[in-house]
Amino acid sequence: MVNRSVTRRAVLGGLGGLVLAGGAGLGVRAWQQRGATGPDGPFQENPLVSGLQQLKSEIPLPARYRLPLVVPPVLTPTVDGPRDRYEITQKVATQEIVPGLRTQIWGYDGRFPGPTIVSRRGRPTVVRHRNELPVPTVVHLHGGHTPAESDGYPTDLVLPGSGAPPVPAPSVPAPLGSPSGSAHHGAHDPGAVVTTLTRDYTYPMEQPAATLWYHDHRMDFTGPSVWRGLAGFHLVRDDEEERLPLPGADRELPLMIVDRAFAADGSLSYPALDPDLIHTPGVQEPYTQGVLGDVTLVNGVPWPVHEVTAVRYRLRILNASNARVYDLALRAPNGPLPIVQIGSDGGLLATPVRHDSLTVAPAERFDVVVDFSGVKPGQLVELVNLAGSGPTASVMAFRVTASARDDSAVPDTLAVVEPVDPSSVTVHRAFDFHRGTMYGWTINGQYFDPTAPVFDTTLGTAEIWTFTSDYHHPVHVHLSSFRVLSRGGGPPGPYDAGLKDTVFVNGAEKVSVLVRFTDYPGRFLLHCHNLEHEDMAMMATFRVR
């Protein structure tokens, strides 16, 4: 299929795929010089969102801070000896996201966000997913230390049951750049494990307490699937965390922050080339840098407000947006409130870190404590986005209702975090995240091919990986967390503390991390978590032996 200069190649017979077009990519500085424009005129030039196009909703935007925050329900497991079992059904549903309008979503148990799973360190969790959607799906536990067969490799599909539209037979293309271009050789992905209707994902949970999340990971269609609602929290708890006097119970809030846009009928707008998400992957050309919406949702509610007492609260912040980077700050009537970080992607920090604001890239999590004791009852505290403008400059609000006794605290020492010694590491790898010479994104000049691992690594061996970029890329590594060693040739940045599984690499930046893979051999992924970049082939497979 050819559309202008666009050439389509189907991966896994249209269940994955890549749309290619002429023209090299532009980094942040190039976009600023060119003067990026969106569908409605000049786009904001904050460097965190430079070059991205923002969809404009066709509905009157709901008022800020009128709707109450909704906390996703926690699933109750079925106890099966030494393990906990859950069942989740992926299905089409409607939800009143904007007051007075019904919006069709794809939801885990028909909800957006999906229900929260809470696991205990060392106690295995088994989640059976049932796919009643009209498309195949894949579930990835983001941040999970998970065997390869349950990690959610993008070709390990769960096909819909009977009654769903037929899907093409799986095949993979010839490598990009080969003389045959987009020709198909018809071979099956030999490593793919495809099931129909259901699949059991087994998570050993041999990992520290942390804020994880689960989401769809189907090759080339992750972006639109997550946009439609396929995301939920998965929290891990352990004894070390519970010994700390941190805020808990109703003073512990998981906050999933996303941006979306809405059509006139209340449906979710997304510039997919194929609205059915079956045959043609990718987005319309103005949005290939990444898709932004003009409505900020927290736990599926637009600009919500939450009533709090004048005590400490623990906020588990997750940026589940496709492409938007937030710079979050708290504004009270008498001035800004400090944000005390106690945890990162992979668990608790060794010591707390105080921030005036948080730069949070897609897929990153920040576990923080906020003290509302200095705010008078009746006053409003806003969580704002310093990287936004207009409606996207606001996120949510907290209304202080009364004073209360607070027996929580943030200790000077939080957790034992194993020190790193980079001087003993002998394996170094470099990864360049760059726009392709055609429509798409590459790692080291290569587009993703699920049948071709780009390197092998050995269980237990520490390696130093260096990421460079032409644009802002949140880089995610599967299987094991890592430690950030340096940023831009200097020390790690203010948001790099602790164990990470996703690191924000800004345009023309270089970030080095130390990673060691343990316990589970198999094939895993390294990729950009800007979901439009991921869907346009910015992924690489590595094998752990």
N, C-alpha and C positions, 0 to 999 in steps of 0.2 A: 504494500500500500504506500503510495506516495502522496504527500500533502505539502504543496510548495516544495521546500527543500527538505521535507521531513521523510525519513525512511523508517518504517516500523519493522522491528524484529520481535518475534514472540518467544518468550522463554517459558518452558512448561506449557506450551500450547495455548498461550494467551492468559494463563493463570499468573504468569509473570511476564516480563517483557521490557523493552526499552525503546523509546522514541528518540530518533537521532535527527539533528538538524544542523545546518551549517552555522559557523560563527563561533569564535572562541569566547570563553567566559570573561567576566569583568570582576576584578576584586573590589574591595571596599573603596579604595582611593579612586579607581577608575570610574566607579558609579558616581562618586561625589563630583568628580570633574565633569562627567557627562551631564549630571543633573537628572537623576532618575525621576520618572513620572509614573503615576498610577493611572487607573482608568478614570479617575476624577481630578486629574491635574497633578501638580507637583507633590511628591511624596516627602514626608518628613526625612531629614537627613541625619538623625541620630545614628552614630556609627554602629550601634547594636542592631539596627534594622535597615541599614542602608542597602538599597538595591532590591529589597523585598517589596512585593506588591500587596496592597491591602484591599480586600473585598469590602464593598459598601453594602450594608444591609438595606433591603427594600421596605423595611417596616419602621415605624417610629421606635426609637430605642427606648427601652424601659428606664424608668427613673432609678437613679442610684440610691442605694441604702434604704430601700423600702421592703425588700423581700428577705425573709429570715434565711440564714445559712442552714443548709441541710447536711447532716453528717451521714455518710453512707452506712447502712446497717452492717453489722458484723455477722457473718455466717456461723452457724452452729455445726460443728463436725459430727460425723458418726465415728465413734471410737471403735477402732479395729485393732485390738491388742496394743502393740507398741506404736501404732500409727493413727493419724487422723485422716478421715476421708471426707471429701466434699464433692458435690455435684453442681455444676453450673451449666445452664442452657443459654446458648447464644441465639438470640432471636430478634426479629423485628418487633418494635413496640412504638407507642406514642407517649410523649411526655410533655407536660406543660412547662416548658423552659421559660418562654416569654408569656407573661400573663395574658390570658384570653386566646392564645393560639396553641394548637397541638402540633408538635414537631415529631416527625418520624425519626427514630434512632435505631441503631443496631446496638443492642445492649447485652451485657452479661446478666443473665436472669431478667432481661428486659429493662435494665436500669442503666442510667448514665449519671455518675460513674457506676461501675459495677460494685457488687457487695465486697466488703473488706474481709480478707482472710487473715487470721492471727495465728501464727505458728510459734512453737517453742523450740529453742535451739536444741538440737540433738534428737528431736522427735519427728520422724518422717511425716510428710504431708503428701497425700495423694489427691489430686483434683481430676475428676472426670469431667471433661468438657463435651457437651452435646451440641452439634452444629445444626441449628434449624434455620440458618440464614440462606439466602439464595446463592451464596458464593462459598468457595473453600476458605478455610481459615487456618491459622497457625497461632499458638499461644506461646509467648515468651515471658518468663518470669525475669523481669529486668532487675539485675543485681543478684540474682540467685546463683549460688555455687551448686551447679546442677549438672548431672550426667548428660552427655551429648544427646541421648535418645529422648530426653525430656526438656532440652534447652530451647526448642522452638526454632530449629533450622528452617529457613524460609521455604524450602521445598518439601518439608515434612507435613504435608497437607492433611487436614481433616475435611473430607468432601461432604457436601450436604447429603441428606438422605433422599429417599424417593420423593418426587414431586417438585424438586428443585430443577431449574433449567439445566440442560446438558452442558458439559464443559468439554473443550477439546482434549485430545489425547496428549499426554505429556511429551515434550521434546525440548531440546536445548539447541541454541543457535551455533553457527560457526563463530569462532572468536572475532571480536571486533578488530578491525585493522587488517584482517586477512583478505586475500584477493576476492574471496566470494562475498565479502561484505556482510549482508544480512541473510545470506542463504542458510537454510536449515539442513542439518544432517540427520535429524530424526532420532537421535540416540536418547535413551532415557537416562535420567540422572541416577547413576547406580547406587548412590548413597541415600536416596530419598525413601522415607518410610511413609506411605500414604494409607490412611484409614478412611472408613466411611462412617459418618454420623457421630461416632464417639472416639475419644482417645483419653487414656489415663496418663497424666503427667505426674511423675514421682519426684519429690523434692526432699532430699535427705535432711536438709536444714542443719548441716554441720557448718554453721557460720554465726557470727556475732549478731546480737540484736541490732536491727536496722529497719529503715523504711524502704521496702521494695515496692514494685508495682508490676502488674501484668497487663499485657496489651497484645493486640494482633500483630503478627510479624510475617504475613504472607508476602512472598516476593513480588515487588513492583506495585503492590496495592496497599502497603501499610498505611500510607498517608491518608487516603480517603476512608479507610476502615476505622482508624483511630478517630478521625474527624467526626465520623458518624456515631462514635460513642464507645468503642471497644477498648476500655481502659478501666483499671481498678487498683486499689491498694492491697498490698500483702505485707503485713507487719511481722517482724520476728522479735521475740522477747527472750531474755535470758536472765540468769541470777545476778550477773554483774550489774546490769541495768537496774534491776528491781531493788538492789541495795541502796541506790542513790535516792536522795529526797527530792526528786524532780516532781513537777506538777503531774497529776494523773487524773484518772476518771474523766469527768466532764470538763476538766481543765487541760485535757490533751486533745488537740484538734488536728486531724488530717485535712490538709487543704490542697486539693488538686486544682491548679490554675491553668486555664486554657483560654484561647480566643477563638471565636466563631463568628460567622456571618449568616444572615437569614434572608430568605426570599420573601416575597410579598405574602405568600400563603403560610409562612411560619416554618417552612422546610429549611434545612441546612443548605447553604450555598457552598459549593466547592467546584473549582474549575477543571473537573476531570475530563479527559478526552473521551472516556467511555463511562457514562453515568451508571451503567449496570455493573461496572467493575469486573468484567469477564474477559473481554478480548483485547482492548487497547489500553495499555497502562500509560501513565504520565498525565501532565497537566498542560493547559493552554500556555502558549509561549510566554506571555507576560509574567507567568507565575513560576517559572522554572527555578528561580533563586529560592523559592519558598513561599508558602501561602500564609497570609495574615488575615485575621478577622477584626471587625470593629466593635465586637461585644466581648467583654471579659466575663468569663464564668468561673466561679469558685464552687466546686462540688456540684456543677451543673446548674448553678443559680447565677443570674446576671447581677453583678455588683451587690452582693448580699450584705446584710448587717447581722452581727452576732452580739447578743447581750453577754457581758462579762461583769464579774465583780472586780474590785480594785486589788487584785492579787496577781501572782505570776501564772502565766499560761504557757504550755508547751505547744508549739505549732510545727507540725510536720509538713513542710512546704515542698510540693512537687510541681515542677513545670512540665505538664503533659501536652504543651502546645506543639503543633507541627514544626514551627520555625521561629516563633517569636522568642526573643531574649528579653527578660525583665530585669529592671534595676529597682528593687523593692525597698521602700523606706516607710517608716511609721511616723505620722504627723499628728500630734496632739495639740489642743488649743494653746498650751503653754510652751510648745516647742517640740522638736523631734524626740522620739523614744529610741533608746539604744536597742539593738537586736543582738542577743547573746547566743552564738552558735555553740551547740553541744554535740552535734553529730553531722556527718556527711553521708554520701551515698552508701558507704559500706559499714556504717555504725558510729559509735560514740568516738569523739575526739579524746586525746589524752588530757587536754586542758581546754576550758572554754575560750572562745575567741569573740571579742566584742566588735560589732560592725555598726556603722551609721546607715549603710544600705547594703543590699545583697544583689549581686549580678547573678542571675539564675538562667542558665541556658537550657534548651529542651532536654528533658530526661534527668536533669540534676535534681537532687534532693538536699534540702537544708533543714536540719532538726534544730530548732531555736527555742529560746525562752524569752518571753516578753513580760515585763513587770508593769502592770497598770496601776500600782499603788499610788503613784503621784498624780493620777487623773481624778478629778472630782466627779462624783455621781451626776449623771445626766449629760456628761460631755461625750463627744464623739472622737474616736481615734481612727484616722484613715490609713489604710495600707495603700500606698500610691506606687505607681510605676514611673520612675524618673526617665525611662527611655520611651515613654509613650507621649501622645499628644491627643487633645480632644478627649473623646470617650475612653481611649486606651490608657490615659494617664491615671485612671482610677482602677482599683482592684476590688476592695471591700472595705467595710468599716466595723469597728467594735464600739458598742455603746456601753459605757460603764454605768451600772445600775445602783451599786451600793458598795460600801466598804465591807470587808470581811477579814476574818483571821486567816493568816497564811502560814502554814507550817512547812511549806516547800522551800527549797534552796538550790543553788547551783554551786556544787563543791568546786574547789580549785583543782582537784584531780577527779577525772571522770572514768577513765578506763586505761588498762594497760595496752598500749599499742606497740607492737614489735618494732624496734629501731631498724633502719635500713643502712647498709654499708655498700654504697655504689662502687667503692674502690675495688671490691673483689669480683665484680661482674665482668665477664669476658665476652658475652654475647651482646652485640649492639645492632639494632635494626632501625632503619629510617623509613618513614611513610609520608609521602607528599600528597596532600588532599588538594585536588586541583580540578578546575573545570575542564572537560574534555574538548578536544578539537571539534567535536560534533556535539549535538544536543545530548547532554548527559554529564556526569561527574565521575571522576576517576580517583583511584589510589595508586600512586606510582605509575601513572599513565595507563592503568588497566581498568577496564570495566568489569563488573562482577560477573563471574562465570561459576555457577554452583558446582560444576564438575571438576574444577581446577584449583585445588589449594595452592596458595602462593608461597607457603613455606611450612616447614615442620619445626616443632619445638619439643623439648623433652620435659616430662613431668619433674617438678622439683628444681628446675634450673632457673635461676634469676636472670632476667634480661633487662636491658635498658632500651626503651623504644623512644624515638624522637619523632614528633609530629610537626609538620610544617603545612602552611595553608596559604591559599590565594584569597580566601574569603573566610567568614566566620563559620566554623564547623564545630559542633559538639561531638567529640570523638568518643564512641562507646566500645568497650572491650567486653566480650562475653567470658564466662566461666569464673574469672578471679578478679578481685579488686586490685588496685595498684596504688602506688604512692607517687605524687608529683615531686620531681627532683629539682626542676628549674623551669623558668619561664623567661623567654627572651634573652637567654644567656645569664640571667641573674637568679635570685632565689625564687621559690614559688610565690604565687600571688596571694592576696588576702583571702581568696575563696578556695584555695587548693589544699586546705588542711585535711588531715585524716585519710581514710581509705576511700578511694574514688573508683567508680566504674565508668564515669563519663566526665570528660574534661573539655572545657571550652577553649578552643584554639581560634584566636581572632585572626583577621586578615593579615598576611605577611608576618605571622608570629611563629615562634618555634617553642615547643613544649616537650620536655623529656620526662618520662615516667619510668619507674622500676616495677616490673611485674614478674610474678612467679606463679605458674599454673600447677595446681596440686589435685590429687585424688582421681580425676576423671580423664581418661584418654578419649580421643575422638575428634570430630571436626567442629570448629567454633568460628565465630565471626568477629571481625573488626570492622566498624562502619561509622559513618556520619549519622547522627541522630536528628539532623534536619530531615524530616520524613520525606520531603520532596527530593532531596539529594539522594537519600537511601533508595527510594523507588527508581531513581534514574542511575542506578548501578554504582553508587559510592559505597561499596562493600567489598570485603576480601575474606576469603576462607583461610584459616590456618588449622593445621593438624597437631594435636598433642599426642605424643607417643610415650 
